[in-house]
């Protein structure tokens, strides 16, 4: 993950936003890991939140179990 100082980010705000959107990768702002901020594109953030929700509610495990135990008789011919 790329790391930028707060002052550099402030001076290059538009450039940083474009870099985050184009790369679709998280970027850390600040050099103190405990107090830093991570920027991610909104689509990536939304995906992370949805995945976390599915995992916390057991839905993701259910999907993985069903995927692991599929057979050809699970689906009807159309």
C-alpha positions, 0 to 999 in steps of 0.5 A: 500500500502506498503511503503519503504524508498528510501535507503532501496529500493536502497539497496534491488532493486532486491527484491523490483522489484520481490515483485512488480511483484509477488504481482501485487500491487502498492508499494510506495518508499519514505515516503513523500507523495508529493514527493514519487514514486509508483511502479506498474507492467507494465501490471497493468500500461498498464491496468490503462492507457487503462482504463483512455483513454476509460473513457476520450473519453466516450467509457467506459460509452458507454460500461456500458450503453450498458451492462446495456441495453442488451436484448436477441434480441441483439445477433444473434443465431450462 
